[in-house]
């Protein structure tokens, strides 16, 4: 018995870390296939951006529903290396340490057979830092996040940098006068 494409919808989101599909690659349709020990074969659409192929053979029939609910298509994307300060990286003195971590990396994911209907369409998960993630983001939420990050970057450049320079200059000026005062 063969069941062809049991409801998986073609994905339309390309992974940022991957070259856009060409006309040739876009027209080549990929599929995954799960063959069960009970003689049932299921096939579904395998998006061009998906990193792995969830195909399986000789799957016990009683595990099919779990396999389908766990079936996912995903593509990772890069983040930015940044120095973070975190108590988990404490040194022997118990003082919080610093570590360089990759932040704002993540993945585009789709669970075609999820009970959560929102997960049946490709979405993004963004790793903020350590164990903090922003999950199940749709394109509009990614655009909103990008706008907020741009606004934050603009704010840092236009306001925080100048405030920090002024604070450091003020600090340096007062440290010199204090030092001169102490030396006199």
N, C-alpha and C positions, 0 to 999 in steps of 0.2 A: 504494500500500500504506500503511495506517495502523496504527500500533501504539499503542494507547491505554494510558497510564499503565504504564510498564515498571518498576514496582517501587518508585517513590517513595512513601514512607509519609507520611501527613499529619503535620505537626509540631504539637506541643501546647504549645510554649513561646511565650509572648507577650513581645515586647520591652519592657523596662522603660520606655524613652523614648516608647513609643507608648501611646495609650489602649487599654484592654482591648477586645476585640472585643464588639460588641453582638450580640444574638440575630440581628439582620438581617444584619450583616456576617459573622458566623460561619457562617450558613447559605449565604451566597454563596460558592460554590466557585470559586476562581481556578485557572487552569492556565497552564502555559507550553507552548510548541510549538516544535519544531525541524523545519523542512522542509529536506530534503536535495535536492541536484541529481539524485540517483538516484530521486526520487519517493517516498522514505520520509518519513513524518511521525511524529515522536515527540511525545507529550504527557505531562505530569506535573503533579502537584499543586504549586501555588504558594501557600505559606503566607501568611496575611494579614499577618504581621509582616515578611515579606521586603521589603527596600528596593527591590530591582530585579527586573526580569523578564528571565530569561535566554533568552527566545525569540529565535530566529534563523531566517532564511530563506536559501535558496540555499546551504546549507552543503555543500561537497564531501563526498561519501559517505566518502572516505578519512580525513576529519578528524572523523568522528562519534564514534569511541571516545575521542579526546582531548577533544572538546567535552563529552562526558558525564562523563569523569573530572574535568574542571575545573568542571563545573556546580555552583554553590553558591547557597544562600539565606543572606542575612545581614542583620542589623540592628545598627547601632552603638548604643552607649549611652555616656552622659556619665561623666566622671570628675571629679576635684577639682583645682583649680589649687593648686600648692604650689611654694614656692621650693626649688630644689635646688642643691647645690654640686657641681660636676663639673669635672674637669681639662680636658674638651673645650671648656669655655667660658673658657679661660685668657685673661688680658689680655696686653698687651705685655710685662709683667714675668715672664711664665711662671707667674704665680700662678693657681690655680684660681679661676674666677669663679662667679657665681650666675646663675641663670636661673629664671624662672617657667615651669613645665611642667605640663601636665595629666597626672595620674597616676590609676591605677585606672580608666581608661576602657577600652572594649573593644568587643566585638561578640558577638552570638549568631550562630552559623554552623551550617550543615548542608551536607554534601556527599552528596547522596542516592546517588551511584554510586561513592563512594570505595572503594578496595581495603581501607582500614581500616574495619572494621565499626563501630567506635565513632564515627566521623565521619558515619555515615549517620543518626544521631539528633542533633537540635540540641544544641550544646554552646556553652560560652562561652570566649572568649579575653580575658584581662585584661592590659592594658598596665601594667606596674609603673612603669617609668620608662625613658627613653631606648629602648634596643633590648631591654629585658628584658620578657618576656611570660610569663604563665601560660596554657598552652594546653590545649585539649580538656577543659575542666572540665564535669563533669556536675552536675545539681542538688545532689547531696549534697556535692560538693566546693565549690560556690559557698556553700552553707550553712556548711560548715566554715570557709571563708575569711572569711565574714562574722562568724562567732563569734570567730575569731582576731583580726580587726580590731577588733571590739568589746572583746575582752579587752585588746588592745594599747592602745586608746583609754582604757579604764578604768585600766590600769596607768600610762599617761602622766599622767592626771588625778590619780589617787590617790597615786602614789609619786614619779614623776619631777618633777611640778610642785613638790611640797613639798620634795623634795631639792634642786631647783634654787633655790628661794626661800631655803632654809637656806644653801646654798653661796654665793649672791649676798650674803645678809646678812652671812655670815661674812667674805666677801671685802671687802665695803664697810667692815665694822668694822675689819678689819686694815689696810686701806688708809688709813683716817683716822688710826689710831694710828701707822702708819708715817710718814704725812705729818706728824703732830704731832711725832713723834720727830725727823724730819729738820729740821723748822722750829725746834726748840728749840736 
